[in-house]
Amino acid sequence: MSLSSCFRRSARLKKILEFDENGPRSCAQSGYLAFEHGEWSQSVSLHHGEVVFAGSSRSAAGSSRSGTPKTWRYHGGMRGMEAARDRLAVALDVPDLAGASDLIAALGGASGWLKVGLELYTAAGPAAVEMAGRDARVFLDLKLHDIPNTVASAVSVATRSGASLLTLHAQGGRAMLRAARDAAADAAAAAGVEQPILVAITVLTSLTVSDLGDVGVAVDATDIQVQRLAELAVESGVDGVVASPVEAAALRQVLGPEACLVTPGIRTSGDPADDQERVATPRAAIAAGADLLVVGRPVRHAPDPGKAARRIVDEIGLALG
Ligand code: C5P
């Protein structure tokens, strides 16, 4: 049985990918997918629903393509997301669904991601994820932090609701991070949906060295604690971290090329910094190794949010070359 026949036989993967005789043909999502079956793995890069690359490989230990698939692992990731639009997440920091609907309409599909944060999720819950998911991939920014079992349950629900990226606090510790990772994989497999990317918050950008001292963390610089928590998160199976663009280059060095770096604090030249202390332009953030740029007020408060988002996407495109 060929590898693509194996894929075709998987009911769960059939929901994600369409096949012809040459293998995966198109997909409902953009991004990078990797599937493993026994000794075989297949990578698929997708751009606006079209497969732009599909390759398979067999590990050195593997000797045969035949056999009935028993277990499949599916990874969603940031690699292959070369389209500039797929590198921008616009924050839907609004108090209700009506405001979210207006902002989404004004954006006109300019960004590949929409971020649902605490404000909108507290007001509207999964309906906000569902609404945002009609136009873009959903970044659900709830910054989860609780006992492992509770976080795992919340991750399962968020995965089933269609969120493609979830945030959680690295300070929740190794067991909580691992429980979240396992819950995301299991819930995605059971529901036949994309496995969400998990990214960890290290030290909130609002905290100073003195604030860390108040909670018993004695460090000379916040960067030390940022790095320690980033390493803990990635070691525990989390895909990456949220970091200021100013920290991104150092974290890329420490975490390596596979880690997903998400950077808020993005301002084009001329934008006010608002309450963000450490800001950078889209071009500088990409150059520092950021994968996904989060932008709120510079887009939301612009007279034409769609135009403002497209300007950022253009700058990202130039930086990507
Ligand atoms: O309006 P602004 O562009 O500053 O919005 C940034 C978005 O990113 C907000 O939704 C904020 O909650 C989020 N964020 C942040 N800093 C972090 C983590 C998330 O600004 N460290």
Boltz pocket constraint, residues with backbone or C-beta under 6 A from the ligand:
constraints:
  - pocket:
      binder: B
      contacts: [[A, 91], [A, 93], [A, 117], [A, 203], [A, 204], [A, 205], [A, 242], [A, 264], [A, 265], [A, 266], [A, 273], [A, 274], [A, 276], [A, 294], [A, 295], [A, 296], [A, 297], [A, 298]]
      max_distance: 6.0
